[in-house]
Amino acid sequence: MLLAASTPVAKHTPAPTPTPVPGEVRVVVTVMGPAQKAAPAADAVVWIPGSTEEAPAAHGRVTSKNKRFDPRITAVSAGTTVDFPNLDKIHHNVFSGSEKAKFDLGLYRNGASKPYTFENPGLVRIYCNIHPQMAGFVMVVDGRRYGTTSADGVAVLSGLPPGKVPLKVWDEKGGEWAGTAEVKSGATTTVEVKLDARTWRDVPHKRKDGSNYPPPDDDENRY
């Protein structure tokens, strides 16, 4: 008796899981001013808290130039060292009394540079003890994915893995905002952030000993 040969059963091979393609988040920041008119927020800091995909940044850099801090607003990850070179032909000082970083780099001349490592996340206000017009900000973020907005109020964070991510924004006049963004594979997600700066006022700061700055009558010859 002959038995019929059995037909082999085809094995089902599951389709390979598509490899996620990184996406990007486009953040558009506007600020409502005292005139009840919204305008693009230039130099606002945008970041993803807790992000670790990016390699640690190299040293940051803030120069003392033309009796100003350049750039006025700097963003760095916690643990980053920032160099403060003096490019003017006069002496300068860099100090901060901020809760997250209290330091004083002392008085130093043209061509010299001094570093400071910002360990704690948070906003750090920096000043020069000689020139009252020298005021700047270092926003120390708790993540490695960050950027600042351009003149049109836009910042793009790219190369992000798909999924929901936390998002934070800080602006000198509009303050801080927190929310989330949904990163889509191979696509751009736009997040609009509207900040309110109608009550913002520029408050004069003190010298490092808490005293007022002297009158600027002889500022050109001061140091």
MIVO-388257 format. One record per atom (N, C-alpha, C): chain; z, x, y; residue number from 1; atom name. Coordinates in steps of 0.02 Angstrom, whole numbers, plus 50000, padded with zeros to 5 digits. Layout:
! MIVO-388257
ATOM  chain      w      u      v  resi  name
ATOM      A      Z      X      Y   NUM    CA
...
END
This chain:
! MIVO-388257
ATOM  chain      w      u      v  resi  name
ATOM      A  50000  50042  49940     1     N
ATOM      A  50000  50000  50000     1    CA
ATOM      A  50000  50044  50062     1     C
ATOM      A  49952  50029  50107     2     N
ATOM      A  49946  50069  50168     2    CA
ATOM      A  49982  50034  50225     2     C
ATOM      A  50020  50073  50262     3     N
ATOM      A  50056  50047  50320     3    CA
ATOM      A  50017  50064  50384     3     C
ATOM      A  50012  50016  50429     4     N
ATOM      A  49976  50028  50492     4    CA
ATOM      A  50015  50077  50535     4     C
ATOM      A  49980  50123  50564     5     N
ATOM      A  50012  50172  50608     5    CA
ATOM      A  50041  50138  50669     5     C
ATOM      A  50101  50157  50688     6     N
ATOM      A  50133  50126  50747     6    CA
ATOM      A  50103  50154  50811     6     C
ATOM      A  50097  50111  50860     7     N
ATOM      A  50070  50132  50925     7    CA
ATOM      A  50125  50162  50968     7     C
ATOM      A  50116  50224  50989     8     N
ATOM      A  50169  50254  51029     8    CA
ATOM      A  50182  50214  51093     8     C
ATOM      A  50246  50207  51109     9     N
ATOM      A  50266  50170  51170     9    CA
ATOM      A  50264  50218  51230     9     C
ATOM      A  50226  50199  51280    10     N
ATOM      A  50220  50240  51340    10    CA
ATOM      A  50287  50242  51378    10     C
ATOM      A  50308  50301  51396    11     N
ATOM      A  50370  50308  51434    11    CA
ATOM      A  50357  50298  51508    11     C
ATOM      A  50400  50260  51540    12     N
ATOM      A  50392  50247  51612    12    CA
ATOM      A  50425  50303  51652    12     C
ATOM      A  50385  50336  51691    13     N
ATOM      A  50411  50390  51734    13    CA
ATOM      A  50425  50362  51803    13     C
ATOM      A  50487  50362  51825    14     N
ATOM      A  50503  50335  51891    14    CA
ATOM      A  50468  50375  51946    14     C
ATOM      A  50447  50339  51997    15     N
ATOM      A  50414  50372  52054    15    CA
ATOM      A  50464  50417  52089    15     C
ATOM      A  50441  50475  52111    16     N
ATOM      A  50487  50521  52145    16    CA
ATOM      A  50513  50491  52210    16     C
ATOM      A  50575  50504  52225    17     N
ATOM      A  50606  50480  52287    17    CA
ATOM      A  50576  50518  52346    17     C
ATOM      A  50550  50481  52394    18     N
ATOM      A  50521  50515  52453    18    CA
ATOM      A  50572  50560  52488    18     C
ATOM      A  50550  50618  52507    19     N
ATOM      A  50594  50663  52544    19    CA
ATOM      A  50602  50637  52616    19     C
ATOM      A  50664  50627  52639    20     N
ATOM      A  50673  50602  52707    20    CA
ATOM      A  50643  50650  52759    20     C
ATOM      A  50609  50621  52807    21     N
ATOM      A  50580  50661  52861    21    CA
ATOM      A  50626  50656  52922    21     C
ATOM      A  50644  50712  52952    22     N
ATOM      A  50688  50708  53011    22    CA
ATOM      A  50658  50665  53066    22     C
ATOM      A  50701  50634  53104    23     N
ATOM      A  50680  50595  53161    23    CA
ATOM      A  50711  50622  53225    23     C
ATOM      A  50703  50586  53279    24     N
ATOM      A  50732  50609  53342    24    CA
ATOM      A  50758  50550  53382    24     C
ATOM      A  50805  50565  53427    25     N
ATOM      A  50834  50515  53471    25    CA
ATOM      A  50816  50533  53543    25     C
ATOM      A  50786  50487  53577    26     N
ATOM      A  50768  50495  53647    26    CA
ATOM      A  50817  50454  53689    26     C
ATOM      A  50857  50489  53729    27     N
ATOM      A  50910  50457  53767    27    CA
ATOM      A  50888  50454  53840    27     C
ATOM      A  50887  50393  53868    28     N
ATOM      A  50868  50382  53938    28    CA
ATOM      A  50931  50362  53976    28     C
ATOM      A  50952  50403  54023    29     N
ATOM      A  51014  50392  54059    29    CA
ATOM      A  51000  50374  54132    29     C
ATOM      A  51027  50318  54155    30     N
ATOM      A  51022  50299  54225    30    CA
ATOM      A  51092  50288  54252    30     C
ATOM      A  51099  50297  54318    31     N
ATOM      A  51164  50289  54351    31    CA
ATOM      A  51157  50240  54409    31     C
ATOM      A  51202  50192  54411    32     N
ATOM      A  51204  50144  54466    32    CA
ATOM      A  51247  50174  54522    32     C
ATOM      A  51217  50183  54581    33     N
ATOM      A  51251  50213  54638    33    CA
ATOM      A  51282  50163  54685    33     C
ATOM      A  51313  50186  54739    34     N
ATOM      A  51346  50142  54788    34    CA
ATOM      A  51298  50091  54819    34     C
ATOM      A  51234  50108  54823    35     N
ATOM      A  51186  50063  54854    35    CA
ATOM      A  51161  50010  54805    35     C
ATOM      A  51195  50004  54748    36     N
ATOM      A  51177  49955  54697    36    CA
ATOM      A  51106  49966  54670    36     C
ATOM      A  51086  50029  54669    37     N
ATOM      A  51020  50047  54645    37    CA
ATOM      A  51026  50098  54589    37     C
ATOM      A  50994  50085  54533    38     N
ATOM      A  50996  50131  54476    38    CA
ATOM      A  50945  50187  54485    38     C
ATOM      A  50965  50248  54466    39     N
ATOM      A  50921  50306  54472    39    CA
ATOM      A  50930  50349  54409    39     C
ATOM      A  50878  50388  54392    40     N
ATOM      A  50884  50433  54333    40    CA
ATOM      A  50942  50482  54343    40     C
ATOM      A  50978  50495  54289    41     N
ATOM      A  51034  50541  54291    41    CA
ATOM      A  51011  50609  54266    41     C
ATOM      A  50997  50654  54313    42     N
ATOM      A  50978  50722  54294    42    CA
ATOM      A  51040  50762  54276    42     C
ATOM      A  51033  50807  54227    43     N
ATOM      A  51086  50853  54205    43    CA
ATOM      A  51144  50817  54171    43     C
ATOM      A  51133  50757  54146    44     N
ATOM      A  51184  50725  54105    44    CA
ATOM      A  51185  50759  54036    44     C
ATOM      A  51243  50765  54006    45     N
ATOM      A  51250  50798  53941    45    CA
ATOM      A  51248  50744  53886    45     C
ATOM      A  51207  50756  53835    46     N
ATOM      A  51199  50710  53779    46    CA
ATOM      A  51215  50749  53715    46     C
ATOM      A  51257  50720  53670    47     N
ATOM      A  51271  50756  53609    47    CA
ATOM      A  51291  50709  53552    47     C
ATOM      A  51288  50737  53491    48     N
ATOM      A  51308  50701  53431    48    CA
ATOM      A  51373  50731  53406    48     C
ATOM      A  51430  50697  53414    49     N
ATOM      A  51494  50725  53392    49    CA
ATOM      A  51494  50740  53317    49     C
ATOM      A  51522  50796  53299    50     N
ATOM      A  51529  50814  53229    50    CA
ATOM      A  51466  50841  53197    50     C
ATOM      A  51411  50846  53233    51     N
ATOM      A  51349  50871  53204    51    CA
ATOM      A  51355  50945  53188    51     C
ATOM      A  51328  50965  53130    52     N
ATOM      A  51335  51034  53107    52    CA
ATOM      A  51269  51064  53084    52     C
ATOM      A  51214  51025  53086    53     N
ATOM      A  51151  51049  53058    53    CA
ATOM      A  51123  51109  53096    53     C
ATOM      A  51134  51111  53160    54     N
ATOM      A  51107  51165  53201    54    CA
ATOM      A  51149  51228  53195    54     C
ATOM      A  51116  51286  53199    55     N
ATOM      A  51153  51349  53197    55    CA
ATOM      A  51193  51357  53262    55     C
ATOM      A  51249  51393  53259    56     N
ATOM      A  51289  51404  53319    56    CA
ATOM      A  51247  51436  53374    56     C
ATOM      A  51258  51414  53436    57     N
ATOM      A  51219  51440  53492    57    CA
ATOM      A  51241  51511  53509    57     C
ATOM      A  51195  51548  53537    58     N
ATOM      A  51212  51614  53564    58    CA
ATOM      A  51254  51605  53627    58     C
ATOM      A  51273  51659  53658    59     N
ATOM      A  51314  51655  53718    59    CA
ATOM      A  51282  51609  53770    59     C
ATOM      A  51324  51571  53804    60     N
ATOM      A  51301  51534  53862    60    CA
ATOM      A  51301  51579  53923    60     C
ATOM      A  51273  51555  53978    61     N
ATOM      A  51268  51597  54038    61    CA
ATOM      A  51271  51553  54100    61     C
ATOM      A  51317  51569  54146    62     N
ATOM      A  51322  51536  54210    62    CA
ATOM      A  51328  51590  54263    62     C
ATOM      A  51280  51594  54308    63     N
ATOM      A  51279  51647  54358    63    CA
ATOM      A  51311  51624  54424    63     C
ATOM      A  51339  51672  54460    64     N
ATOM      A  51359  51661  54529    64    CA
ATOM      A  51302  51687  54572    64     C
ATOM      A  51266  51642  54605    65     N
ATOM      A  51206  51661  54641    65    CA
ATOM      A  51199  51618  54704    65     C
ATOM      A  51188  51651  54761    66     N
ATOM      A  51182  51616  54825    66    CA
ATOM      A  51243  51571  54837    66     C
ATOM      A  51302  51596  54817    67     N
ATOM      A  51365  51561  54826    67    CA
ATOM      A  51364  51492  54792    67     C
ATOM      A  51332  51490  54735    68     N
ATOM      A  51330  51430  54693    68    CA
ATOM      A  51336  51451  54620    68     C
ATOM      A  51359  51406  54577    69     N
ATOM      A  51356  51416  54505    69    CA
ATOM      A  51288  51391  54481    69     C
ATOM      A  51253  51432  54442    70     N
ATOM      A  51187  51414  54418    70    CA
ATOM      A  51184  51426  54342    70     C
ATOM      A  51177  51372  54302    71     N
ATOM      A  51172  51302  54323    71    CA
ATOM      A  51240  51273  54343    71     C
ATOM      A  51237  51219  54380    72     N
ATOM      A  51299  51186  54402    72    CA
ATOM      A  51334  51153  54342    72     C
ATOM      A  51293  51126  54296    73     N
ATOM      A  51320  51093  54237    73    CA
ATOM      A  51293  51127  54175    73     C
ATOM      A  51338  51148  54131    74     N
ATOM      A  51320  51183  54069    74    CA
ATOM      A  51352  51148  54010    74     C
ATOM      A  51315  51142  53955    75     N
ATOM      A  51342  51114  53894    75    CA
ATOM      A  51343  51168  53840    75     C
ATOM      A  51399  51174  53804    76     N
ATOM      A  51405  51222  53749    76    CA
ATOM      A  51446  51190  53693    76     C
ATOM      A  51437  51215  53632    77     N
ATOM      A  51478  51194  53577    77    CA
ATOM      A  51547  51228  53581    77     C
ATOM      A  51598  51193  53556    78     N
ATOM      A  51664  51224  53553    78    CA
ATOM      A  51661  51289  53514    78     C
ATOM      A  51694  51341  53541    79     N
ATOM      A  51692  51407  53510    79    CA
ATOM      A  51641  51454  53539    79     C
ATOM      A  51601  51429  53587    80     N
ATOM      A  51549  51470  53618    80    CA
ATOM      A  51577  51512  53675    80     C
ATOM      A  51554  51574  53679    81     N
ATOM      A  51572  51618  53736    81    CA
ATOM      A  51520  51612  53790    81     C
ATOM      A  51542  51602  53851    82     N
ATOM      A  51497  51597  53909    82    CA
ATOM      A  51507  51659  53952    82     C
ATOM      A  51452  51691  53971    83     N
ATOM      A  51453  51748  54016    83    CA
ATOM      A  51445  51724  54087    83     C
ATOM      A  51483  51755  54133    84     N
ATOM      A  51482  51736  54204    84    CA
ATOM      A  51462  51797  54247    84     C
ATOM      A  51398  51813  54250    85     N
ATOM      A  51377  51871  54292    85    CA
ATOM      A  51376  51853  54366    85     C
ATOM      A  51392  51903  54407    86     N
ATOM      A  51389  51896  54480    86    CA
ATOM      A  51324  51927  54504    86     C
ATOM      A  51278  51886  54530    87     N
ATOM      A  51213  51910  54554    87    CA
ATOM      A  51210  51915  54630    87     C
ATOM      A  51265  51899  54664    88     N
ATOM      A  51266  51905  54737    88    CA
ATOM      A  51289  51975  54757    88     C
ATOM      A  51278  51991  54821    89     N
ATOM      A  51299  52056  54847    89    CA
ATOM      A  51371  52055  54873    89     C
ATOM      A  51406  52003  54858    90     N
ATOM      A  51476  51996  54878    90    CA
ATOM      A  51519  51985  54816    90     C
ATOM      A  51584  51988  54824    91     N
ATOM      A  51629  51975  54768    91    CA
ATOM      A  51633  51900  54753    91     C
ATOM      A  51646  51885  54690    92     N
ATOM      A  51657  51816  54669    92    CA
ATOM      A  51715  51814  54620    92     C
ATOM      A  51738  51754  54608    93     N
ATOM      A  51791  51740  54560    93    CA
ATOM      A  51771  51677  54521    93     C
ATOM      A  51792  51673  54458    94     N
ATOM      A  51782  51611  54419    94    CA
ATOM      A  51850  51593  54390    94     C
ATOM      A  51872  51531  54403    95     N
ATOM      A  51935  51508  54375    95    CA
ATOM      A  51931  51434  54359    95     C
ATOM      A  51978  51412  54318    96     N
ATOM      A  51983  51341  54301    96    CA
ATOM      A  52056  51324  54287    96     C
ATOM      A  52076  51266  54312    97     N
ATOM      A  52142  51240  54297    97    CA
ATOM      A  52138  51180  54251    97     C
ATOM      A  52080  51171  54218    98     N
ATOM      A  52070  51112  54176    98    CA
ATOM      A  52116  51114  54115    98     C
ATOM      A  52134  51056  54091    99     N
ATOM      A  52179  51051  54034    99    CA
ATOM      A  52150  51085  53972    99     C
ATOM      A  52085  51079  53962   100     N
ATOM      A  52054  51106  53901   100    CA
ATOM      A  52041  51182  53905   100     C
ATOM      A  52043  51210  53964   101     N
ATOM      A  52032  51283  53971   101    CA
ATOM      A  52058  51306  54038   101     C
ATOM      A  52115  51339  54038   102     N
ATOM      A  52144  51367  54099   102    CA
ATOM      A  52134  51442  54097   102     C
ATOM      A  52095  51468  54145   103     N
ATOM      A  52082  51540  54145   103    CA
ATOM      A  52066  51564  54216   103     C
ATOM      A  52069  51629  54225   104     N
ATOM      A  52054  51661  54289   104    CA
ATOM      A  52021  51728  54273   104     C
ATOM      A  51958  51735  54290   105     N
ATOM      A  51922  51797  54275   105    CA
ATOM      A  51932  51850  54328   105     C
ATOM      A  51971  51835  54380   106     N
ATOM      A  51984  51885  54432   106    CA
ATOM      A  51925  51893  54479   106     C
ATOM      A  51932  51941  54524   107     N
ATOM      A  51881  51955  54575   107    CA
ATOM      A  51836  52012  54550   107     C
ATOM      A  51769  52001  54552   108     N
ATOM      A  51725  52055  54530   108    CA
ATOM      A  51660  52056  54571   108     C
ATOM      A  51630  52116  54572   109     N
ATOM      A  51576  52131  54618   109    CA
ATOM      A  51507  52116  54588   109     C
ATOM      A  51456  52127  54630   110     N
ATOM      A  51386  52118  54610   110    CA
ATOM      A  51370  52161  54549   110     C
ATOM      A  51333  52131  54502   111     N
ATOM      A  51312  52167  54442   111    CA
ATOM      A  51361  52163  54384   111     C
ATOM      A  51423  52143  54399   112     N
ATOM      A  51473  52137  54345   112    CA
ATOM      A  51468  52068  54313   112     C
ATOM      A  51492  52064  54251   113     N
ATOM      A  51492  52001  54215   113    CA
ATOM      A  51555  51997  54173   113     C
ATOM      A  51584  51938  54170   114     N
ATOM      A  51644  51929  54129   114    CA
ATOM      A  51634  51868  54083   114     C
ATOM      A  51661  51873  54022   115     N
ATOM      A  51652  51818  53974   115    CA
ATOM      A  51715  51775  53967   115     C
ATOM      A  51704  51714  53943   116     N
ATOM      A  51760  51672  53924   116    CA
ATOM      A  51738  51628  53865   116     C
ATOM      A  51781  51622  53814   117     N
ATOM      A  51765  51582  53755   117    CA
ATOM      A  51798  51514  53761   117     C
ATOM      A  51758  51461  53757   118     N
ATOM      A  51783  51392  53764   118    CA
ATOM      A  51796  51364  53694   118     C
ATOM      A  51860  51362  53676   119     N
ATOM      A  51880  51342  53609   119    CA
ATOM      A  51888  51266  53600   119     C
ATOM      A  51909  51232  53653   120     N
ATOM      A  51928  51162  53646   120    CA
ATOM      A  51876  51115  53676   120     C
ATOM      A  51855  51064  53639   121     N
ATOM      A  51807  51015  53666   121    CA
ATOM      A  51836  50979  53727   121     C
ATOM      A  51794  50964  53775   122     N
ATOM      A  51815  50928  53834   122    CA
ATOM      A  51782  50955  53896   122     C
ATOM      A  51794  50923  53952   123     N
ATOM      A  51764  50942  54016   123    CA
ATOM      A  51805  50995  54051   123     C
ATOM      A  51772  51049  54072   124     N
ATOM      A  51806  51104  54107   124    CA
ATOM      A  51773  51112  54176   124     C
ATOM      A  51813  51105  54228   125     N
ATOM      A  51788  51115  54296   125    CA
ATOM      A  51800  51188  54315   125     C
ATOM      A  51748  51220  54343   126     N
ATOM      A  51754  51290  54363   126    CA
ATOM      A  51743  51298  54438   126     C
ATOM      A  51779  51346  54467   127     N
ATOM      A  51776  51358  54539   127    CA
ATOM      A  51778  51432  54554   127     C
ATOM      A  51763  51449  54617   128     N
ATOM      A  51773  51517  54643   128    CA
ATOM      A  51831  51513  54692   128     C
ATOM      A  51878  51559  54688   129     N
ATOM      A  51937  51557  54730   129    CA
ATOM      A  51922  51576  54802   129     C
ATOM      A  51861  51602  54815   130     N
ATOM      A  51843  51625  54882   130    CA
ATOM      A  51800  51573  54918   130     C
ATOM      A  51751  51545  54882   131     N
ATOM      A  51701  51502  54914   131    CA
ATOM      A  51709  51430  54889   131     C
ATOM      A  51730  51384  54933   132     N
ATOM      A  51744  51314  54912   132    CA
ATOM      A  51682  51277  54889   132     C
ATOM      A  51622  51297  54911   133     N
ATOM      A  51561  51262  54890   133    CA
ATOM      A  51542  51278  54818   133     C
ATOM      A  51574  51328  54788   134     N
ATOM      A  51559  51346  54719   134    CA
ATOM      A  51600  51304  54671   134     C
ATOM      A  51569  51253  54644   135     N
ATOM      A  51602  51208  54596   135    CA
ATOM      A  51551  51193  54541   135     C
ATOM      A  51574  51195  54479   136     N
ATOM      A  51529  51182  54423   136    CA
ATOM      A  51567  51150  54365   136     C
ATOM      A  51531  51135  54312   137     N
ATOM      A  51560  51102  54254   137    CA
ATOM      A  51534  51134  54190   137     C
ATOM      A  51579  51143  54143   138     N
ATOM      A  51560  51163  54075   138    CA
ATOM      A  51584  51107  54029   138     C
ATOM      A  51536  51070  53999   139     N
ATOM      A  51554  51018  53952   139    CA
ATOM      A  51553  51049  53882   139     C
ATOM      A  51612  51055  53853   140     N
ATOM      A  51619  51085  53786   140    CA
ATOM      A  51617  51028  53735   140     C
ATOM      A  51563  51026  53695   141     N
ATOM      A  51553  50969  53650   141    CA
ATOM      A  51577  50986  53580   141     C
ATOM      A  51596  50934  53543   142     N
ATOM      A  51620  50941  53474   142    CA
ATOM      A  51562  50930  53425   142     C
ATOM      A  51510  50969  53432   143     N
ATOM      A  51452  50964  53389   143    CA
ATOM      A  51400  51015  53409   143     C
ATOM      A  51349  51024  53368   144     N
ATOM      A  51297  51073  53382   144    CA
ATOM      A  51230  51043  53402   144     C
ATOM      A  51226  50977  53401   145     N
ATOM      A  51166  50943  53424   145    CA
ATOM      A  51180  50915  53494   145     C
ATOM      A  51154  50948  53544   146     N
ATOM      A  51167  50926  53613   146    CA
ATOM      A  51110  50947  53658   146     C
ATOM      A  51109  50919  53718   147     N
ATOM      A  51058  50937  53767   147    CA
ATOM      A  51077  50907  53834   147     C
ATOM      A  51038  50922  53885   148     N
ATOM      A  51048  50893  53952   148    CA
ATOM      A  50985  50858  53973   148     C
ATOM      A  50993  50807  54012   149     N
ATOM      A  50935  50768  54035   149    CA
ATOM      A  50896  50806  54088   149     C
ATOM      A  50831  50795  54089   150     N
ATOM      A  50788  50823  54141   150    CA
ATOM      A  50791  50779  54203   150     C
ATOM      A  50749  50794  54252   151     N
ATOM      A  50750  50758  54315   151    CA
ATOM      A  50737  50683  54306   151     C
ATOM      A  50702  50664  54252   152     N
ATOM      A  50687  50594  54240   152    CA
ATOM      A  50742  50558  54201   152     C
ATOM      A  50798  50593  54189   153     N
ATOM      A  50854  50563  54154   153    CA
ATOM      A  50846  50558  54079   153     C
ATOM      A  50800  50597  54050   154     N
ATOM      A  50785  50593  53979   154    CA
ATOM      A  50805  50657  53943   154     C
ATOM      A  50837  50649  53885   155     N
ATOM      A  50852  50705  53840   155    CA
ATOM      A  50831  50684  53770   155     C
ATOM      A  50802  50731  53732   156     N
ATOM      A  50779  50716  53665   156    CA
ATOM      A  50815  50763  53616   156     C
ATOM      A  50848  50733  53567   157     N
ATOM      A  50880  50770  53513   157    CA
ATOM      A  50836  50762  53451   157     C
ATOM      A  50806  50815  53428   158     N
ATOM      A  50757  50811  53374   158    CA
ATOM      A  50783  50844  53310   158     C
ATOM      A  50744  50835  53256   159     N
ATOM      A  50762  50865  53192   159    CA
ATOM      A  50824  50835  53160   159     C
ATOM      A  50835  50770  53170   160     N
ATOM      A  50896  50738  53146   160    CA
ATOM      A  50883  50704  53079   160     C
ATOM      A  50930  50708  53032   161     N
ATOM      A  50923  50672  52968   161    CA
ATOM      A  50928  50597  52980   161     C
ATOM      A  50889  50556  52943   162     N
ATOM      A  50891  50484  52953   162    CA
ATOM      A  50960  50455  52939   162     C
ATOM      A  50976  50401  52975   163     N
ATOM      A  51040  50368  52968   163    CA
ATOM      A  51073  50355  53035   163     C
ATOM      A  51128  50319  53033   164     N
ATOM      A  51164  50304  53095   164    CA
ATOM      A  51207  50364  53116   164     C
ATOM      A  51204  50382  53180   165     N
ATOM      A  51242  50439  53205   165    CA
ATOM      A  51281  50417  53267   165     C
ATOM      A  51339  50447  53279   166     N
ATOM      A  51375  50434  53342   166    CA
ATOM      A  51339  50471  53399   166     C
ATOM      A  51346  50445  53458   167     N
ATOM      A  51312  50475  53516   167    CA
ATOM      A  51358  50471  53577   167     C
ATOM      A  51361  50526  53615   168     N
ATOM      A  51400  50528  53676   168    CA
ATOM      A  51358  50554  53734   168     C
ATOM      A  51376  50529  53793   169     N
ATOM      A  51342  50550  53855   169    CA
ATOM      A  51395  50561  53908   169     C
ATOM      A  51386  50613  53948   170     N
ATOM      A  51430  50625  54006   170    CA
ATOM      A  51387  50642  54067   170     C
ATOM      A  51405  50611  54123   171     N
ATOM      A  51371  50624  54187   171    CA
ATOM      A  51424  50638  54240   171     C
ATOM      A  51410  50684  54285   172     N
ATOM      A  51458  50703  54336   172    CA
ATOM      A  51483  50643  54376   172     C
ATOM      A  51439  50597  54393   173     N
ATOM      A  51457  50540  54434   173    CA
ATOM      A  51471  50477  54393   173     C
ATOM      A  51436  50470  54338   174     N
ATOM      A  51442  50408  54299   174    CA
ATOM      A  51494  50410  54244   174     C
ATOM      A  51523  50469  54231   175     N
ATOM      A  51575  50473  54180   175    CA
ATOM      A  51547  50477  54109   175     C
ATOM      A  51587  50456  54060   176     N
ATOM      A  51570  50464  53990   176    CA
ATOM      A  51553  50397  53957   176     C
ATOM      A  51507  50400  53909   177     N
ATOM      A  51485  50342  53870   177    CA
ATOM      A  51484  50361  53797   177     C
ATOM      A  51502  50313  53753   178     N
ATOM      A  51500  50326  53681   178    CA
ATOM      A  51467  50267  53646   178     C
ATOM      A  51425  50282  53597   179     N
ATOM      A  51390  50230  53559   179    CA
ATOM      A  51363  50259  53495   179     C
ATOM      A  51312  50226  53467   180     N
ATOM      A  51279  50250  53407   180    CA
ATOM      A  51204  50245  53414   180     C
ATOM      A  51169  50280  53370   181     N
ATOM      A  51096  50278  53368   181    CA
ATOM      A  51074  50277  53295   181     C
ATOM      A  51021  50241  53280   182     N
ATOM      A  50994  50238  53212   182    CA
ATOM      A  50933  50284  53209   182     C
ATOM      A  50941  50340  53175   183     N
ATOM      A  50886  50388  53168   183    CA
ATOM      A  50840  50364  53112   183     C
ATOM      A  50776  50356  53127   184     N
ATOM      A  50727  50333  53078   184    CA
ATOM      A  50684  50391  53055   184     C
ATOM      A  50667  50392  52992   185     N
ATOM      A  50629  50446  52962   185    CA
ATOM      A  50561  50455  52997   185     C
ATOM      A  50550  50514  53024   186     N
ATOM      A  50486  50530  53055   186    CA
ATOM      A  50470  50491  53118   186     C
ATOM      A  50520  50461  53150   187     N
ATOM      A  50508  50418  53208   187    CA
ATOM      A  50555  50436  53265   187     C
ATOM      A  50540  50408  53324   188     N
ATOM      A  50582  50418  53383   188    CA
ATOM      A  50621  50354  53398   188     C
ATOM      A  50686  50360  53404   189     N
ATOM      A  50729  50305  53424   189    CA
ATOM      A  50749  50314  53497   189     C
ATOM      A  50737  50264  53538   190     N
ATOM      A  50755  50267  53609   190    CA
ATOM      A  50820  50230  53621   190     C
ATOM      A  50866  50264  53654   191     N
ATOM      A  50931  50234  53673   191    CA
ATOM      A  50936  50236  53749   191     C
ATOM      A  50948  50178  53779   192     N
ATOM      A  50956  50175  53851   192    CA
ATOM      A  51030  50171  53868   192     C
ATOM      A  51052  50216  53910   193     N
ATOM      A  51122  50220  53931   193    CA
ATOM      A  51126  50208  54006   193     C
ATOM      A  51164  50158  54026   194     N
ATOM      A  51172  50141  54097   194    CA
ATOM      A  51244  50155  54118   194     C
ATOM      A  51252  50199  54166   195     N
ATOM      A  51318  50219  54189   195    CA
ATOM      A  51330  50191  54260   195     C
ATOM      A  51393  50182  54276   196     N
ATOM      A  51412  50153  54341   196    CA
ATOM      A  51447  50207  54383   196     C
ATOM      A  51416  50227  54438   197     N
ATOM      A  51445  50277  54482   197    CA
ATOM      A  51459  50248  54552   197     C
ATOM      A  51467  50183  54556   198     N
ATOM      A  51477  50151  54622   198    CA
ATOM      A  51543  50170  54655   198     C
ATOM      A  51592  50190  54615   199     N
ATOM      A  51656  50209  54645   199    CA
ATOM      A  51666  50285  54648   199     C
ATOM      A  51615  50323  54628   200     N
ATOM      A  51622  50396  54628   200    CA
ATOM      A  51627  50424  54699   200     C
ATOM      A  51672  50471  54708   201     N
ATOM      A  51680  50506  54772   201    CA
ATOM      A  51689  50580  54758   201     C
ATOM      A  51660  50622  54800   202     N
ATOM      A  51667  50694  54794   202    CA
ATOM      A  51734  50715  54825   202     C
ATOM      A  51781  50736  54784   203     N
ATOM      A  51848  50753  54807   203    CA
ATOM      A  51853  50829  54815   203     C
ATOM      A  51872  50855  54874   204     N
ATOM      A  51880  50927  54883   204    CA
ATOM      A  51932  50955  54834   204     C
ATOM      A  51919  51016  54810   205     N
ATOM      A  51966  51047  54763   205    CA
ATOM      A  52008  51100  54799   205     C
ATOM      A  52060  51122  54765   206     N
ATOM      A  52105  51172  54793   206    CA
ATOM      A  52089  51242  54765   206     C
ATOM      A  52119  51292  54796   207     N
ATOM      A  52116  51359  54768   207    CA
ATOM      A  52161  51364  54707   207     C
ATOM      A  52158  51420  54671   208     N
ATOM      A  52195  51425  54608   208    CA
ATOM      A  52271  51423  54617   208     C
ATOM      A  52296  51438  54677   209     N
ATOM      A  52368  51433  54689   209    CA
ATOM      A  52388  51365  54717   209     C
ATOM      A  52340  51319  54720   210     N
ATOM      A  52354  51252  54745   210    CA
ATOM      A  52347  51243  54820   210     C
ATOM      A  52330  51297  54856   211     N
ATOM      A  52323  51293  54929   211    CA
ATOM      A  52252  51272  54948   211     C
ATOM      A  52244  51254  55012   212     N
ATOM      A  52178  51236  55037   212    CA
ATOM      A  52138  51299  55052   212     C
ATOM      A  52073  51294  55050   213     N
ATOM      A  52029  51350  55068   213    CA
ATOM      A  52033  51360  55144   213     C
ATOM      A  52027  51422  55167   214     N
ATOM      A  52027  51434  55239   214    CA
ATOM      A  51963  51406  55270   214     C
ATOM      A  51964  51395  55337   215     N
ATOM      A  51904  51370  55370   215    CA
ATOM      A  51844  51416  55358   215     C
ATOM      A  51785  51388  55353   216     N
ATOM      A  51725  51429  55337   216    CA
ATOM      A  51695  51465  55397   216     C
ATOM      A  51734  51476  55450   217     N
ATOM      A  51706  51506  55511   217    CA
ATOM      A  51676  51575  55498   217     C
ATOM      A  51708  51614  55455   218     N
ATOM      A  51684  51682  55444   218    CA
ATOM      A  51661  51691  55371   218     C
ATOM      A  51633  51638  55343   219     N
ATOM      A  51615  51639  55272   219    CA
ATOM      A  51563  51693  55256   219     C
ATOM      A  51517  51707  55302   220     N
ATOM      A  51464  51755  55288   220    CA
ATOM      A  51492  51825  55277   220     C
ATOM      A  51549  51840  55307   221     N
ATOM      A  51578  51906  55301   221    CA
ATOM      A  51637  51909  55252   221     C
ATOM      A  51653  51852  55223   222     N
ATOM      A  51710  51850  55178   222    CA
ATOM      A  51691  51881  55111   222     C
ATOM      A  51718  51939  55096   223     N
ATOM      A  51703  51977  55035   223    CA
ATOM      A  51628  51990  55030   223     C
END
